[in-house]
Amino acid sequence: MTSALISPEPDVHDGEDGQTAVAELGQTTVTPGRRRVSVMADVARLAGVSQQTVSRVLNDSTHVRPQTRARVLEAVRLLDYRPNPLARALVTGRSRSLGVVSLETTLFGPASTLFGIERAAHEAGYGISIVSVVTLNRDSVLSAVERLRRQAVDGILVIAPQREAVHGIQQLPPDVPLVSVEAGPDEGVAVVHVDQFLGAELATRHLLELGHRTVWHIAGPPDFIEARQRIAAWRATLEAAGARVPPVLLGDWSARAGYELGARLAADPEVTAVFAANDPMALGLLRVLHEAGRRVPDDVSLVGFDDVPEASYFAPPLTTVRQDFMELGRRSFSLLLEEIERGMRSSTHVRVAPELVVRESTAPPAVRARA
């Protein structure tokens, strides 16, 4: 049977009392496949250092030499040592875990935002506790946050795309490190979100610059803050261009809504350009336009929002606004860590820029033959 061997060397570090501590070292071996659960003393023995040094390494202290840190981490790997989170929390006052309150939904935006947060936390060595709620409102947000506080999380992220959730966020205790993601209050709470106004402006202006006289809009439900922001930007862009502002068609983010509302647009020959508030509604519109014999983009140009993975495989491939959910997750996570380190709430608002992705569903309007 093979054994792994670590050859220790003297470990010198500054103790908490300012004195220099020297660990007595000797050669130590460990046999892979051991069944007993490893404890910190095992790691210290294998690395040839004190338990205090192991603790410092695991808690990212700067008072450890690089060579010693490497030996301790190698011992941790060989022993498959798992630090006790409760013990660590007692020593450091930190659990290295974060709480996330999220809407229980398969909608691409909130689900992708949650994935981005999980990825950022994982890369930084943080655990995530998620509380999903069926409806985001004042009571559900307050209840979810209280559940997470009982788990002793270091801070909380609330994915809050709906207006009712904002009322709950505003009433949370000020001592809770908190960041609102996707949308949030205008003040009093840190917010990280994609610039929805800019995204809708890019979509609408793209169609106007192609030569379309106006742009119709299939919007998301008005209780979603992002839907309202996209409506506002669409309207403002048309007004700034001196274009007619058609009535808003309110959907529910589904392909069915795009199909049903799109039937009205497909029947109107004056409709040459449509901005759908998300890609699934754009997909439904594509279907009904095809059934009505309206070609995209020859007869109607179409822009979506989100850039779902399937968007480039629509027929035709969809021009859409891409939201960088990985960056949204990273920025949210980083801002929450800053609050935790400072020990105080922030009112910072961070905007993540969207990107217009031009594909084959948009083109200049066709010139109609005169009778």
Stockholm file with secondary structure:
# STOCKHOLM 1.0

chainA/1-371         MTSALISPEPDVHDGEDGQTAVAELGQTTVTPGRRRVSVMADVARLAGVSQQTVSRVLNDSTHVRPQTRARVLEAVRLLDYRPNPLARALVTGRSRSLGVVSLETTLFGPASTLFGIERAAHEAGYGISIVSVVTLNRDSVLSAVERLRRQAVDGILVIAPQREAVHGIQQLPPDVPLVSVEAGPDEGVAVVHVDQFLGAELATRHLLELGHRTVWHIAGPPDFIEARQRIAAWRATLEAAGARVPPVLLGDWSARAGYELGARLAADPEVTAVFAANDPMALGLLRVLHEAGRRVPDDVSLVGFDDVPEASYFAPPLTTVRQDFMELGRRSFSLLLEEIERGMRSSTHVRVAPELVVRESTAPPAVRARA
#=GR chainA/1-371 SS CCCEEECCCCCEEECTTSCEEECCCCCEEECTTCCSCCCHHHHHHHHTSCHHHHHHHHTTCSSSCHHHHHHHHHHHHHHTCCCCHHHHHHHHSCCSEEEEEEESCCCHHHHHHHHHHHHHHHHTTCEEEEEEESSCSHHHHHHHHHHHHHTTCSEEEEECCBHHHHHHHHTSCTTSCEEEESSCCSSSSEEEEECHHHHHHHHHHHHHHTTCSCCEEEECCTTBHHHHHHHHHHHHHHHHTTCCCCCCEECCSSHHHHHHHHHHHHTCTTCCEEEESSHHHHHHHHHHHHHTTCCTTTTCEEECSBCCTTGGGSSSCCBEEECCHHHHHHHHHHHHHHHHHHTSCCCCEEEECCEEECCSSCCCCCCCCCC
#=GC SS_cons         CCCEEECCCCCEEECTTSCEEECCCCCEEECTTCCSCCCHHHHHHHHTSCHHHHHHHHTTCSSSCHHHHHHHHHHHHHHTCCCCHHHHHHHHSCCSEEEEEEESCCCHHHHHHHHHHHHHHHHTTCEEEEEEESSCSHHHHHHHHHHHHHTTCSEEEEECCBHHHHHHHHTSCTTSCEEEESSCCSSSSEEEEECHHHHHHHHHHHHHHTTCSCCEEEECCTTBHHHHHHHHHHHHHHHHTTCCCCCCEECCSSHHHHHHHHHHHHTCTTCCEEEESSHHHHHHHHHHHHHTTCCTTTTCEEECSBCCTTGGGSSSCCBEEECCHHHHHHHHHHHHHHHHHHTSCCCCEEEECCEEECCSSCCCCCCCCCC
//
